[in-house]
Amino acid sequence: MDREIQQLVEMGATATQARAALKKYKDVMQAAEKFFEGEFEHVVEDDIGRAHQYQSSTTNHVQDVEMENEDEDGELEEDEGSDAYIDYDSDDDDGMSKGPGAHKVNDPYAGIFFSKDRREEVIEVEEEPIFVSVPEVDQKVQLMTQGKWMAGCAEGGEQSFLFSLYSQLSESQLGDVDGICPCPSGCGQTVTRKQSDFFAVYPDFATYIKHLQSIVLQKCIKCQTEFCFACGEKCSQQASDPLWHCSNLQSVILGVGLFMIQKLFEQQKEESESRDTTEREAKRRKTRDIDDDDPIGVLGQKKGGIGYAGEVKEDSSGQAEAQAIQFAKDSTIRALLAEVRAYLPSLQRPGGARPSDYLPHPSSLTHLRRRFNLIVSELLRNDSLADMSDRHGLYFELLEWLETISSHESLCSMMPMPIMKNISQQTVVKKSSNSTIRERKIIYEGSASPRELLEAIALQAQAALKGLESSKAPDDPSPEPSEEQKRKAVVVIKGRPKEDTLPDSLDETTKLYSFCNRLLATTAQIDRSLRELKGDDFVNRMHKSLPKAFTSASDTIYVDVGDTEEDAKEAYVKWATSSRFEYCDLTISATDDSDETLNYKHYFNNEIRMLANANIPKRSVAIAKELAILTTNLPVAWDSSIFLRVDDTRVDVIKCLITGPEGTPYHNGCYLFDVFLGANYNQSSPSVKYMTTSGGKYRFNPNLYADGKVCLSLLGTWSGPGWVPFKSTLLQVLISIQSMILCEEPYLNEPGWASSAGTPQSKAYSANCRRMVVRIAMLDALQNPPEPFEEVIRTHFRLKAHSIQEQMDDWLNEDDGRALVPDGAEYSGPGRDSIPSGPNGFKDDIDALADLLKDL
């Protein structure tokens, strides 16, 4: 009885409900079916039953069995280490409300799934590979040893389920009953299971399934009773497919299938990394050959500047071949994923749920968490929505898996649970007189959950759809793309499509639109399923842990700086992450009421107005992809961050603020850029103008002119590797400005001065930059913050006030006492020695900045 109760509890029933169901329906399958139909929802837990309540695969299952066995005495044995796994919030009282009229709330999972602050240490035994002969194939196949079967499992309770199932389905090495399958009729006849019966890794999944079909139905040679070789119970004569007979069989199929998927995925990853390494070496050799032939530089120019060397073109050779190879790999792993997905427990299975779907083996969740989650983590960490759209076949199959998992009570809890990743491992060799044992000590640490990873991509999809729809002509009432394109596309608004790929005949706009809608529909479907199965409190708690796209309409959140520098750093990164990308209104009031075209407080206002009624599909797709990347990938750090503000109706109109990197004369200054994605974007580069010049007076860098010109090869304003249509991105431009222009020794950015590192001229140039930064990029930025970054600038200086005050003390000590000049190039000219020294106003600027920081 205890085993049957445990099975029902695993499905989500309380112990009291499980007892009631088994009391009325002796057969556990029938009891499970009636439980799912809601027949026992009215059964209220008693005090004992509450102690037994199973926390949806998150508590230690072994502990639950011990509690079940000890309930008569009222003494409960604690499972060692379980406290580290169950982390209830102190104010949730184990998800139960207390006092008169108390009742169970909908969220018994408070604090369990959503914390990544978990670390587990596991010892795994390294076993020598074993190969066996099997009748279905000519060659020997690898045997899935117990170590391989259990590898990657970080939870003690889950390890016990894996161990138990493997022992039951393998021939015994210890002389006990494991591996022996007795006839269920009681005639005394037995059949011995061999490891190769269930754990041989065949060359392909279909052959493995065919093998299982040939052995799963056993007939007793003594009494002729037919029984299942996996669970040992009688089989129904009407069973159309014996592979669905029991949860043991379904779990072992899922475990071996996921092992095959993981093995294939890792093999493909190794091949890709090896190919990338080979290509990089080939390009290095090619570059060295060019250097040997032209030691001065292309066209005889002296090398220098910020990595530029004349008219060098981007090497895009091999891209088409690499893409074809990637598509072939995707097709292979997608097919295997689809084959194995058929054996996932699912109550929505076409043709009706099978017996094993109602009561899946508890190790099914374990297989998914340790093997499938690794693939989810790799694929959903892809920061390119465009790449996902191009590889939509593989990603559609991944979404199918996530939908199926989230719609089953026994599996859905893994969606918000942190993925346990291997962060370090150490091999230990233990020698004895008889043998040598190799063990691996592995440390697993919590990382983003599948639902959290999916949310990051969903934010990109939302941004892409906004880009597609915001770029249409104002007089066109239909969204982008057209209605005809929508009819041709596999677009999801309600439910989900049955197709697993998009037709090749679809244009790029429709493909991206369809992919984004499908991804968002899957996200909504997952949340809908979780809400139905786990309750509103569960989903609401999960949503609090997910990344969010903040907009200017959001309430301003005050961020406390904390007591220590570490507190300030943590607060700063958290704030910057939430504030780095926002939509806002960048328009200004029109002076002429008869002019209906909006004006923008932007350097490129005239160009923006000229494209007010433009509807250029290729440009719309490029902008949509750009926004998808920018939404979640702008770099934020204590040292330096990039903030973007995008007009909420014209997403081609952008303003950017970059905070200066640490270790440079630009550190902690705020630098404003106006960005416009013009008519030919992405065939040509964006238009970028530097605005922190105090009205065109100051030149901060050889590549940042006083008139706002930005010298960068990506923008076509400097020689060197240029813009690659449909490959280069605005994010590349912004990071290049942040890292290559706002650099440690800006004097060297001028090619003619590139060999002057550490010279007095270079030091004087940097000192002059620091004086400009304090006066313009700090003091003036605080006194007259540019729209729409007022709050960003104030918060930036408030959270870093103490650090900036220490920085100012260092800068004042390093100052050479010379006068501030609008262009540091004067320090390299013939009149540099005539620039006076003495009081230069630098200390006054620093004192004024200190006063403002105190006010903050």
N, C-alpha and C positions, 0 to 999 in steps of 0.2 A: 504493500500500500504506500509506503514511504516513497518509493521510486516514482509511482504514478502521481502522487501529490507534487513531487519535485518537478515533474514534467509539466504539469498544469501551471505551477507557479512560474516556471520559465516562460510560459506563454503570456504572463501578465496577470493571472488570477492571484488572489490572496490565498493563504493557506486554508482559511475558513471556506472560501468559495470552492476551492479544490476538493475539500472533504465532502461538501454538500453535493457537488457534481458527481463524485465517485460513489457516494452513497446511493444516489438515485440511478445512475447509469454505471454499471459495473465495468463496462468496456471503456478504456481510457480514450480511445478515438471518438467514441460517441459522446463522452463527457466533454471533450474538447470542442466538438462541433456545437453542442448545445451552449457551452460557455460563450463561444464566439457569437452565437445568435442572441446573446443577452439574457438568457433565461435566469442567470444567477446574479444579475446586477444588484438585485434587492438585498442580497445576503450581506449583512453588516458584520464587520470584523469584531471578534471578541478580543480580550486582552492578549490571549495566547496567539490568536491569529495575527494580531498586529505585529507581534514579535517576529512572526514567520514571514512577513511580507517581503517578497523578493524585489530588489530594487533594479528591475529591468536590466539584468546582466552586468550591473556595475559593482555589486557587492561580491564578496568572496563566496562562491557557490558552495565550497566545502563547509564554510561557516554555517550556511543555511541548513545543511544536512545535520550538522552537529546540534544546531538549535532545535531542529525537529526531534532529534533523538533525546534531547535533554529536557523537553518542555514539561514532562510529568513531575520532575523534581523542582522545577522553577529555577534551576541553575543553568546558566548559559555559558558555554565555553567560548572565550574570545579567540579568534583566529589571529595568529601572530602576523603583524604587518597590515592588518585590514584597516587600521585607523588611517594609514597613509593613503588609502585608496578612497575611503568614504569620508568626504570632507563637507559635512553639513554646515550650513550657515548657522551661527549661534541663535539667530532670531527666528529660525524656521521650525524649531522643535521637531526635527525629523519629518517635516512636511505635514505634521498633524497639529490641529488647533486644539487648545485646552479649554477647560472650564465648562460651565453649564451650556448645554446645547452644542457641545463641540462636535465637529464632524471633520471628516478627512478632506483636506484641500486637494486641488487638482495637481499640485506640484510636489510630489514626494522626492524629487530629484535635486532639491535645492543644493547648489554648491558642488555637485558631484562631477558633472560633465565639463564644466566650463573653465576650469583652472588649468593652465599649462604648467603651473609650478609643481610638477611631479617629476620624480626621477626614480628609476628602478634599476637595480643591479641584478643581473642574471648570469648564471654559469651555464654554458652550453658545451657539450662534449663534441669534439671534432672526430668524426668517424671516417674510416677509410671507405671509399666508394665500393659498393657491391654490385656486381652485374650477374644477371641470371638469364637463363634461356626460357623463352615462352613460346608456345606453339603457334601463335598468330603471326610472328615475324621471324625472318631468317637469322637476324643478328641478335646478340645479347643486349638486354636493356638494363638500365640502371634501376636498382631497387631503392625505393624511398625508405631509408632507415628511420629508426625512431628519432634520431637526432635531427634529421632533415624535416621530419613530420612536425616536430615541436619547435623548430628554429623560429626565432623572431617573436616569441610570445613573452611578454613582459609581466604578465599577471599570474600570480600563483594559483588562483582558483581556476583560471582558464587552462593552465598547464595540466591540472588534474584531469580535466575533461579530455584533453588530447591524449594524455597517457592512457586513460581508461579505454578509449575507443581503439587506439592502436593495439593495446594488449589483447583486447577482445577479438580483433580481426587478424591477429598474427599467431603463428605457431609458437607455443610456449617454449621458452628456454630454461624455465625454472621448475618444470614438472608439475605446475599447478593447472587449474582448469582453463586458464586463458588459452585461446586458440582452438579449443574443443567445442564443437557444435553438436549437442545431443539432439536426437529426434524428439520433437515436441509431443509425440503421442505417448512417450514414456516407455517405449519398447526396449530401451537400453542401448540402441544402436547410436554410434557417434561418427562424426566426420571431422577430420582434422583440417583446420585452415592453415594455409601457408602464407608467408608474407607476400609472395608474388601474386597471390589471388587478388588482393586489393591494392597493393602498394608498388606494383611494377609501373615504371614511368615509360609508357609506350611512345613511339615516335610521333604519334598524333593522337588527339583526344578522341576522334571517332573510333580508332582501333581499340582504345581503352574501353570505350562504352560497349563496343561489340563483344569484347572479352567478358565484361561483367554480365552482359545479357546471356552469355553462354554458360555461366557458372552459378548465377544467383538463385535459380530454381533447382533445388536438390530434392531427390526422391529417395526416401529411406529404402535400402535394399531388403530390409526385414519386414516392414509393414506397409510399404508403398506410399507412405504419407509424404505429400509435397510440402516443403518448408523453405523459408528464406535463409540463404546461407549467411547473410549479414547479421540478422537478429535472432535466428533460430525459431521463429514462430511460424505457424501454419500459414500457407498462402492461399488466397481465395482463387478458386478455379476460374473465376471470371476476370481475373486481373489481366488487362490488356498489355500492360508494360510492368513487369515485376520490379523495375528499377525504382518505382515510386512506392514500393511496399512499406519501407520503414525509414526512420530518421537516421539510423546508422548508415545506411547505404547512401542516402542523399548527402550526408555530411562528408563521407569519404570521397564521393565523386567531386563535391565542391572543393575539398581540400587538395586532392590531386590535380584537379583542373586549375585551381588558382596557383599551385606550384608550377605547372606548365606555363601559365601566363607570365608569372614573375620571372621564370627562367628565360623565356623568350624576350621579355622586355629588357632585362639586364643584358642579355646578349646583344640586342640591337643597340643599346646605349653604349656598350663597350666598342662596338664596331664604329659607331658615329664618332666617338671620342678619338679612336685610333685614326679615322679618316681625317678629322680636323687637325690632329697633330701632324700628320703627313703633309697636309696642304700648307699649314703654317711654316713647316720647315722648307718646303719648296719655295714659298714666297720669300722667306729670309735669304735663301741662296740666290734667288733672282735679284733681290735688293743689294746683296753684297757684290754681285757681279756688276751691277750698275755703278756702285760706288767705286769699284776698282777701275772701271773704264772712264769715269768722270769724277775724279777726286775733288775738283773745285765745285762742281754742282751743275745741274742742268742749265744749259744756255750760258755757262760760264759765270753764273751768279754765285756769290758767296753763300754758303749754307748758313741758316740761322733762323731768327724769328721764332715763332712758336710751332716749330716742327714742319715748316713748309720748305719745299725744295723745287720751286719752279712749276712747270706745266706737267705735273705728275697726275695721271689718271687713276681713278679707282679701279682696282683689278676685280672685275666681276666674272672672270672666267670660271666655268664649272658650276655656276649657280643653277642652271637648268638641269644639269645632270644630278646635282645634289638633291634638287627638289623631286625629281623622278624617283630617286632611290628612297627618299623619305616617304613618298606616297606609297611605294611598294611595301615598305615596312609597315606603314599604317594599315594597309589592306590586310596583311597577314595577321597582325595582332588583333585587328577588329573582328576578323572571322573567328579567331579562337575565343575572344571575349563573348561573341554571340553564341557560340556552341556551349560554353560553360554557363552562361546566363540562364539557359533553359532549365538548369537544375537549381537555381536560386529558389528558396521557399517563397511562394507567392499565392495569396488567396484570390488574386484576380487572373489566374492562369486561364488562357483560352480553353474552353471545354470544361472548365470547372477545376477547383482545387483538388489536389490529391491528398491521400491520408498523411503523408509526410509533410505536406505544407502546413497542416494545422499544428503539428507538434514537431518542429525542427529540432535537431539535436543541439544542445547548448554550444557545442564546438563550432557550429556554423557561424556564429557571430565572431568567434575567435579567428576563424580563417579570414574573414573579411577585414577585421581590424589589423591583422599583422601582414597580410599579403596584398589584398586589394587596396588598402589604404596607401601603401607605398606607391602604387601606380597612380592613384588619385593625386597624391602629393606632387609627383613629378609632372603630371599633365596639367594640373590646375595652377601650378606655379608659373606656367607660361605667361609672360607679361605682354604678349602680343595677341590681341583679339583678331587681328587680320590673319595671323598665322593659324589660329584656331579655325577661323572661317574657311581658310583654304584647305584645312585638314578636317573638314566638317564630318566626314564619315566616321573617323575614329572618335571624335568628340560627341557625336550623336549617340554612339554606342555607350560611351561613358555615362551620358545623361540617362540612358535607359537603365543602366545598373543603379544609379543613384535613386531614380524614381521607384524601382522595384524594391530596393532596400528600405526606403523611407515609408513604404506602404505596408510593411509587415511589423506587427507588434514586437516580435522577438529581435528584430534587426535594427529598427529605426533609431534606437538609442545611440547608435554609433555615429549618427550624423553630427551631433554637436560635441562628441567626445574628442579630446585632443589625440592627434596621431602620435604614437610613441615612436620616436626616431632614434636610430642607433647613432649616438654622438661620439662614442669611443669604444674601442675593444682592445683587449690585451690577451695574448696567448700564453697559457701556462702549461708547461710540460711536467708531468708527474711520472717518475720512473720508479719501478719496483723490480724485484728479481725476475718476475715473470712477464711483465708487460710495461708498455709505455703509453700513458694516457695524455692526450692533448686536450686541454680545455680552453675555452674562450670566456673571459670575463667581460661582459658587455654592459654598458650603461645606456639605458634608454631614457629619453627626456621628452616631455610633452611639447607638441608643436600645434600649429593651427589645425582645427578640425576640418573635416570635409565640407561642412556647411559654411565655415568661415572662408575657406579657399574659394568656394563657389560664389560667395557674396562679393569677393574682390573682382571676380570676372563679371558678375552681374552689374556692378557699378560701371565697369567699362562698357558693357552692352547698353546700359541706359544712356551713357554719354554719347555713344555712337548713334543711337536712334535720335537723340536730340540734335546731333550734327546733321543727320540726313533730313530731318524735318525742318530744321531752322534755316537750311540753305535754299529752300524752295522759294520761288517768286511769291511776293505777298498777295498777288491777285489770283494765285492758283489755290483753290480751296482744298484740293486733295493733298494728303500727306505724301512725303517722298518715301518710296518710289510711287509710280503711277498705279492706278487701279488695275490696268492690264498686267503690269509686273506682279502685282499682288496675287492675281488669279493664277499666274504661272508658277508662283513661288510656293514653297511649302511653309506657309506662315501659320503660326499658332497664336490664337487669341484665347480660346477656351480649349481645354484638353491638350492633346499633343498629337502630332502627326504619326502615322504608321510608317512612313518612308524613313529609311535610315541614311539616305544620301540626298543631295540636291542635284537636280539635272544639270549636266554640263552646259546645256543651252541657255541657262539663266545668265543674265549679265551680272557684273560684279556688284552693282548697287543692290539688286534683288537678293543675291546670295548673302550679302552682309546683313541686309534687313531681315531675311528669313532666319539666319543663324542667331541673331540677337534675340528675336522673338521666341525662338525655340528655347534658348538658354533661359530667358526670363520666365517662360512658361514652366520649365522644369523646376526652377527655384520656387515659383508659386505653388506648384504641385507638391513639392517636398514639404513646404510649410503647412499646406492644407492637410496633408496626411499626418504630419506630426501633431497638428492641432486636434485632429479627430482621435488619434490614438493616445496622445499624452496629455492633452488639455491645454487651455489658453495660458496658464501660468508657466508651463514648460516652455512653450514657444516664445512667450514674452521675455522670459529669462534668457533664452538663447539669443534673441535679437539684441539684447543689451551688450552681448559680447562680440557682436559682428562689426566689421568696419563700416563706416558710414561716409556718405558724400555730403558734406555740409554745404549749405548755400548761404548767401548773404541775408536771406530771409530768416535764417535760424536765429534763435536767441543767442546773444553774446554771452559766452561762458567765461567767468572770471577764473583764472588759473592761479593757484597759490604757489608762491616761489619755494616754500618749504624752509627748513632750517639749515640745511647743508648744501654744498655745491652739487652733491650727487642728487639731492632732492630737486634742485633747480634744473639740472640736466634732464632728469626724468620728466619733470613737468614741461620743460621746453619742447622736447621731442613729441610728447603726447599732444601738446597744443599745436605745434607746427604741422603734425600729421593731419589733424582735423581741419586746419585752416589753409593748407597749401593750395587747394583748388576750390574755387567758388564761382558760381554764376552771379552776375550783378548787372545793374543798369549803368552803362557807360555813356549814355546819351546826355546831351545838354539842351537846354531850352532854346528853341529857334527864335531868332530875332525878327524873322520875316514870317508873319502868319500865313502868307499865301504859298509859302514853300512847304510842301508836305513831306519832303525828304528829311529824315532825321539827321542831326549833326552829332558828332562825337567829340569828347574831349580827348583827342588823339592826334598824334603827329600826322597820320595818314588819313585824316578826315575826308579830304577831297576824293581820294581813291575809294574809300569806303562808300561814300555817297554815290559814286559812279556805278558801283556794283549792287546798288540797293535792290534792283529788280532782276538780278541775274539768276539764272537757274542752269547751272553747269553740272551735269550728273557726275562726271569723273572728279571734279573738284569737291562735290558734296561727299563722295565716298572717301576721298583722301582726308578731308577735314574730320569726318566721322571716325576714321581709324586713328587720326592724330589725337582727338579728344579722348578716345578709349585708352590710349597709352598714357596721356598726361594725367588722367583722373587718379590713378593709383601709383604712378611711378615717379613723380617728382621727388628728387632727393631731399630729405630733411635730416638734419643732424644739429647737434650743439655747435659744431664748428662752422657749418654753412648750410643754408637752405635756399630753395627756390619756391616762390609763391606766384600763383597765376590767378588772374581775374578775367573771366570770359563774359562777354555781353550775353544776356539771357535770351535775346532775340536774334542777334547777329554773332554767331559763334566763331566767325572769322575775325572778329575784333577782340584783341587780347592785350592785356597789360601784364608785365612781369616785374617782380621784385626779387633781386638776388642779394643775400647777405654775404659779405666778404669772408673768404676762407681764413681759418686760423693759420698763423705762420706767414702771413703776407701783409704788406702795408695797407691792404684793403679790409683787414679783419674787422668784422662787426659793423662795417658801414652798410648803408642801404642804397642799392643801385637800381634805378628804374629804367625799364625798356618798354617802348611801344612796339607791338607786333601786329602785323596784318598778313593774313593768308590771301594772297592776291588771286587774280582771275586765272592764272596758269598754275596755281598750286595743285598738285605736288610735282608737276613737270618742272617747275622752277622753284627756287628757294623762297622762304617767307621774307617779307620786308621787316627789318629790325632797326630801330633807332634808339640810341642811348640818350636818356633825358636828364640824368643827374649832372648837369653842367653849369648850374646857376645862370641859366639864360644864355648859354653859349660862350661862357667865359673860361671854363677850365677844361683842360685836357688831362684826364687821369691816367692815360696809358698810351703807348705808341699805337695801339689798336683801337682806342676809344677817343675819337676826335671831339674837339669842343663843339663842332656843329652837329654832333650826334652820330656821325658815321661809325659803323662797327666794321673793322677790318678782320675778315674771317673767310677762309677759302670756301667753306660751306655756303656762304652767302654770295659768293662770286665777287667779293671785294678784295680778294688777295689771291695770289697764285698758290697753287697747291691742290691737294685732293678736294674736288669740288662736290657739288650737290648731285646725288644720283637719283634721277626721277623714280618715284614710287618705292624707293628704298630708304633714302635719308629721311630724317624726321626733325620736327621742331625741338624735340627733347634733346637730340644730339647737338643742336645749335646752342641751346641754353646751357648744357653741361660743358660744352667747349668754352663758352664765355666764362663760366664759373671756374673752371680748372686750368684753362690754358691762357686766358687773358688776365684774369685776376690772380696773378701768380706771385711767387715768392720774390722774384727779382725782375720786375717789369721792364727795366732798362734793356734787358736782353731780347725783348720782343721785337725790337727794331733790328732787322737783319744786319744792318751796318755795324751794330754794336754787340752782336751776338757773342763775340769772343772777349767781352769786357767784364766777365763775371768777377765780382769782388773788387772792382776798381773804385777809386774815389768818386768817379762820375756816377757809377751805378749806385753807390751808397747815398750820394747826394740826391739822386733821382728818387730813390725810395723814401728818403726823409721828407722830400717835398710832397710826395704822394700822401704820406701820413698827415701832413699839415692840411692838405686839401680834404682828405677823408674826414678829419675831425670837424672842419668848418662846414663842409657841404653835405657829406653823406651821413653825418651824425647830428651835429648841432642844428643845421638848417632843416634836416629831415624831421627832427622832433618839433622844431618851432613852426614849420610849415609843411606838415606831412602831405605828400601828394595823394590825391584820390586815385583809386579807392582803397589805399593801404593804410589809412590813418590808424585803425585798430591794430593792424599787424605790426606797424612800426612801434607804437607805444608798448605793446605786449613784448615785442622783441627786446626793447631796451629795459623794460621793467624786470623781466625774468633774468636778464644778464647784467643787471646794474652793478653788482659787486664785482663780477668778472671784468667788466669794462673799466671800472675804476682802477683795478690793478693793472689792466692793459695800458691805461692812460699814464700811470706812473712810470711804467717801463718806457713808453714812447717818449715821454718828456725827458727821461734820462738819456735816451739815444739821440735826441734831436741835436743837429749840428749848429743851431742858432741862426741859420741863414733865413733870409726873407722868403715868404711864400710867393712863388711865381706861378702864373696860370698854366705854363707848359714847362714841365721838367726838362724838356730838351735843351733849354737854355743853359743847363748845367754841363752840357757836353760841347757847347759852342766855344768859339774863341774868347767870348767875353765872360766866361764862367767865373773867372777869378775876381771880376769886378762886382759880382753880386754881393751886397753888403751883408755882414754878420751883425748880430746884436739882437735886441728885442724884436721879435717877429710876430707877436700876438698869439703864439701857440699856447702859452700858459693861460692866457686870458680865455681862449676858446675852450681849453680843458676845464677851467674853473666854471665857466658858464654851463658846460655839459654836465659837470658834477652837480650843479644846482638843479638842473632839470631832472637828473636821475633821482635825486632826493625827493623831488616833488612827485615822481611816479610811485 
